Amino acid sequence: MQETAQSSLLCYHCGLPVEDRPIERNEHRFCCQGCAGAYELIAGSGMLDYYEFRTEYAPRPEERSSDEIWDLIENQSRKAERVTSGSAESQPADHRAQTEQSGKHRRNPATENNKAQNNADGENQSAQGSGNNVGATARAESHFLIEGIHCSSCIWLNETMLRSLPGVLEASGNLATNRLHLVWDPDSISLKELAHRIEKLGYRLLPLRKSDSSEAQKNYARSLLKKMVVAGFFAGNIMLVSVSLYAGYFGTMDRFTKNFFHLVSFAFATPVLFYSAAIFFRTAFASLRHGVLSMDLLTSAGLSIAYFYSVYAAFFEAGEVYFDSVCFVTFAVLAGRYLESRLKLRSLYLVDNLQQAESPFARILDNEGNARIIPSEDLKKGDTILLKPGESLPCDSVLLEASAEVEQSLLTGEFEPVTRKKGDLLLSGLKAIGEMKLRVERAGDQSALRQIQAMAAESLNDSPRSQKFAEMAGRYFVGFVLLASIAAFYYHYQKSGLAEAIIITVTLLIVACPCALNLAIPTAFIAGIQRSYSSGILFRNGQHLETIARAKQIIFDKTGTLTTGRMEITEEWFREDFVPPNAGPGNRKDNARPSADLLRSLARSMESRSGIQHPVVRAFQSRYGALPDLELDRSHLRYHPGLGLSIEESASPLILDSRGMSVIETMSRSAAVDGAAAATDELKANAASEHSAESTNRKHELRYEYFLGSFRWMNELASDAGGSDNSRLIRVQPKSQPPSGPDSSRSHWEIDNDRTEESIQDRAALPDIEKLCSERRSTAVVLARRALTETESYPELQYLAVFFLHDALRNDAKPIVSRLAKQYHLTILSGDSRQHVAGLAEQLGIADFQAQQSPEQKRDFVKQATERSETLMIGDGINDSAALAAADAGISFAGGAGLALLSSDILLLNNRLQDLWKMVLIARSTRAKIIQNLLLAFGYNILLLPIAFAGFISPFLGAVFMSLSSITVIVNSVFAGKVKSLNV
């Protein structure tokens, strides 16, 4: 009853909670007009069965995609695909392909896959739409990606809806790859209309772009399929003949009939050997030229001996023929390789789907602000582009708007919109919530998404260490089998004659074919990589799948790894006597709060202009985003990895930007809110008078270097400067969150008058910062300065402000760490204070931790750990790049810093720590399946080789057992992933 009540509060279509006033249709409730419209469309098409058989809720209908882009895609498609003479069905596929090639005037990533195909790769089963005009003279054919597919009901819904539309000739989807094969009449229905009809259901149609790696694998699989079909056809037919010949052994078959069946068998086996089995001979000869004994050598030798002996027996009536064994062995070996190629192709399709998140087109803006659509491949660094709501970012770009919302589920797995500020680097594939302008930073193959895709494709081309061992063992095994075959031939020739010796030798070669051995590791490995990618885990090198299974230690970075990486400034301490140049001698009290805002603006500007993607940077941008931005000279800004930032003043007073403008002038120009003008005019007047008085009295001007970074770094700087001045630091408490809007320039912070216990009075009290960090489970970021010239006023490092940042623990950190602790030795490696790291380690139950570590110290620690045992390191890819590279396998989240793409061996796309546990399960399952497959392969050979040597089985039965062993290995590898995924 409770479950029914709960379900009534959810949208019948998408499953999201309904509002106070839900929309009702036929006793069902919907959260929005989009879902209600999708339901009416499904009901009106007679497809309500979808709601009964679906396994998940449907996606919520979004905004319509851009008509301009679909019009451009269709125009390009017509040039590439339109067939102007005769019916499409009546023309050969190769003729249509030539027509398409001649129609292409330039290479376009969005349309290079939009050409006529016979769909011979077997990816989709074509479904003919009933009642459509099949004899139309115009025909367009292409493959697309459907976003939002969850189950077979989703595929059925899209197929059925599309087939019901006039002008759609064929529509068939593939659940494994989320791809749609579509054939339509462009004169009857436009591609834009098809896309919008799919969007009304809550799904999204994306143009599919080709990948060289998947195309090469697809062509290879298609070639194997053709050869396998030929071998299978003749193997099936030759079995009818063989059954008759076998029956003749026990009855009476006249000589003419027997010879006729032999000749028919010869006719069936000849194309199999010289066409289907030609691939074995080519690779065998190629391996011999390089001095390598390959598996194909045994296969080629066995097939050749069986075929030519059978030819001799058939034409000279000298015994029995074994043409059936030639056909069946060829078919069995090709079937195993085809299944392996399809497994790899499916993995490549999943990799290619990642690229489809990039928009194939972009709106580029000229100097006058006019937009035109161009292929995204033509974008260059520095171009200004316009992104409209719902569109995907085609390249890595810098945001030019003051703020914008994006949905970054592709890299983080989170569908909630995220607010980004001006100057933020947005990675390709992110989806715009509103309209925004951006400046291109990295386009084409340099974009983050392309690098992730290349990384995933590269992992499929790698071989694990165990595969290299198996290949070496296979070469020795081939040599052993060849010697055993010679011995068997000699033994049985002496015992039973030439015919018996040849048959037993052929049987031995067929049985000993190490197909299962060669498939044992690659199939399990590819299946493991595919399961990993399906779970949002990407490997740069496939060998690391084995590394995870062998590793004994995991080292964690703290920030952004065990914690959420969403830091918040929870507490502030400011220097009481720090007064900017705008304050006169008697105005210190009145100008206390502007002084704090100035320090906040300075800290935020240093962080934001550093260009670093770090949780600390985002914390300052989020908290102080309403304050004016100081246009600091970036040429003077330096980043110290693992420590912080520093900037030198280009002139006095305080800080000047590259134009020689003072901070107060910069603040007045940057403030664009109501009520700020009068305040800044007064500040400027005070600053001008004060600066005039000081310029006449000062013997020389002071210049400062400002530092913003960790407390540990400040201690080092203080010792170099001869001490520090930390007097009169007072705590400032926020009244409320800083607002946005007309009042955003006003200070919403108040001075805490209770300064007896929480104020930091002198050098001796500095350890209290560490104590506060431990008590509040926070990180301290200090803003300080030191004079660049010798003066009597400020001989030491001055502490100007201390910001305490809190980073919450990930929700899944405790359960995942507790599971991993049973399998690995765990260590926390952090640059934060010892008290803070110790508190976190105690909270998670991790005994081993290292605090206050610089990037170099992290790297050295990881190197020492790898010398003891294989070690994994997981970090955010910012200050941990050297440590990640030093580990046996470096792991990071793809939504972290750009350095993660360069330093990490493994990326967790969904930004979830629980995927680390998934990765461990998949790695160990893959290793277990490799061991099982090897035992099956070796067990098969150990059992059947002696039987074949003794002559107890025929070549045909040997082929049957050989094929069964190969298929068993493949099924074991694939089935393992489906079973294990239920336990993750």
Protein Blocks (a to p, Z undefined) as FASTA:
>chain_A
ZZmmmmmmpcfklopacdfbdcdeehiacfbfklmmmmmmmmmnopammmmmpcbdcddd
dddddfklmmmmmmmmmmmmocfedjfklpcfklmmmmmmmmpgbdcfklmmmccdehln
omaccdddehiafkbcbdcddddddehiabfmlmmmmmmmmmmpghiabdcddfklopac
ddddfklpcfklmmmmmmmnopacddddddfklmmmmmmmmmmmmmmmmmmmmmmmmmmm
mmmmmmmmmmccdfklmmmmmmmmmmmmmmmmmmmmmmmmmmmmmmmmnopacfklmmmm
mmmmmmmmmmmmmmnopaccdklmmmmmmmmmmmmmmmmmmmmmmmmmmmmmmmmmpcfb
dcdddfkopacdddfklpcehiacdddehiacfbdcddfbfbdcddfklmnopabdcddd
ehiacdehiacfbdcddddfbgcjlbmklmmmmmmmmmmmpccfklmmmmmmmmmmmmmm
mmmmmmmmmmmmmmnojklmmmmmmmmmmmmpcklmmmmmmmmmmmmmmmmmmnopacfb
lklmmmmmmpmbdcddfehplmnoiacdfbdcddfklccfkbcfklmmmmmmmmmmmmmm
mmmmmmmmnopacfklmmmmmmmmmpccddddfklpccdehiaccdddfbdehiacfkop
afklmmmmmpccehklmmmmmmmmmmmmmmmmmmmmpmbdcddddddddfklmmmmmmmn
opacfehiacdddfbdcdedjklmpccbdcdfblklmpcfblmlmmmmmmmmmmnopacd
ddddddfbdcfklmcccdfbdcdddddddfklmmmmmmmmmmmccddddfbdfklmmmmm
mmnopabdcehiafklmmmmmmmmmmmpccddddehlmmmmmmmmpmbdcddfklcfklm
mmpmbdcfkopaklmmmmmmmmmmmmmmmmmmmmmmmmmmmmmmmmmmnopacfklmmmm
mmmmmmmmmmmmmmmmmmmmmmZZ
